[in-house]
Amino acid sequence: MSHCVFVQIRCAPGTTYQVADAIALREIHSELYSTSGEYDLLLKLYIPEGEDVGHYINENLASVENVQRTLTTMTFRAF
């Protein structure tokens, strides 16, 4: 079973659309939104079973040009 996480992404000023396009081309996301506030994008993705969450996010998002910071929210099945 895959693990659902949400990642907020802060982009370098003026690069939000380029970052979103680069993420979309990687085809790793379930949903990708532009947001207002401290972060510019909100990404919903499912980490494949057996993958380490931190490594997966670093390998697939940290290398995207103009990503300045990320904030990952893990989800848990409680209900």
C-alpha positions as CSV (number, residue, x, y, z in Angstrom):
1,M,0.0,0.0,0.0
2,S,1.3,3.4,-0.9
3,H,1.6,6.2,1.7
4,C,-0.1,9.6,1.1
5,V,1.9,12.7,1.9
6,F,1.3,16.4,1.2
7,V,4.3,18.6,0.4
8,Q,4.2,22.4,0.5
9,I,6.8,24.0,-1.8
10,R,8.3,27.5,-1.6
11,C,9.7,28.6,-5.0
12,A,12.2,31.3,-5.9
13,P,10.3,34.5,-6.6
14,G,8.7,34.5,-10.1
15,T,9.3,30.8,-10.8
16,T,6.2,29.1,-9.5
17,Y,4.9,28.1,-12.9
18,Q,8.3,26.8,-14.0
19,V,8.6,24.7,-10.8
20,A,5.0,23.4,-11.3
21,D,5.7,22.5,-14.9
22,A,8.9,20.6,-13.9
23,I,7.1,18.7,-11.2
24,A,4.2,17.8,-13.6
25,L,6.7,16.4,-16.1
26,R,8.0,14.0,-13.5
27,E,4.5,12.5,-13.2
28,I,4.9,11.7,-9.4
29,H,2.0,13.7,-8.2
30,S,-1.6,12.9,-7.5
31,E,-2.7,16.5,-7.3
32,L,-0.8,19.8,-7.6
33,Y,-2.1,23.2,-6.6
34,S,-1.0,26.8,-6.5
35,T,-1.5,28.3,-3.1
36,S,-1.3,31.7,-1.4
37,G,0.7,32.4,1.8
38,E,4.1,31.2,3.0
39,Y,4.3,28.4,0.3
40,D,3.6,28.6,-3.4
41,L,2.5,25.1,-4.3
42,L,0.8,22.2,-2.6
43,L,1.6,18.7,-3.8
44,K,-0.3,15.5,-3.0
45,L,1.6,12.4,-3.7
46,Y,1.7,8.7,-2.9
47,I,5.0,7.3,-1.9
48,P,5.4,3.8,-3.4
49,E,5.4,0.9,-1.0
50,G,8.9,0.1,0.2
51,E,10.3,3.6,-0.5
52,D,11.7,5.8,2.2
53,V,9.6,9.0,2.3
54,G,12.6,11.4,2.9
55,H,14.7,9.8,0.1
56,Y,11.8,9.8,-2.3
57,I,11.0,13.5,-1.8
58,N,14.7,14.5,-1.9
59,E,15.3,12.5,-5.1
60,N,12.2,13.7,-6.8
61,L,11.7,17.3,-5.6
62,A,14.9,18.7,-4.2
63,S,16.5,18.5,-7.6
64,V,13.8,20.6,-9.2
65,E,15.4,24.0,-10.0
66,N,14.1,27.0,-8.0
67,V,12.6,24.9,-5.2
68,Q,13.8,26.8,-2.1
69,R,12.1,24.9,0.7
70,T,9.6,22.2,1.3
71,L,7.3,21.2,4.2
72,T,6.1,17.6,4.3
73,T,3.0,16.5,6.1
74,M,2.6,12.8,6.6
75,T,-0.9,11.3,6.8
76,F,-2.1,8.3,8.8
77,R,-5.2,6.2,8.5
78,A,-7.0,6.9,11.8
79,F,-10.6,6.2,10.7
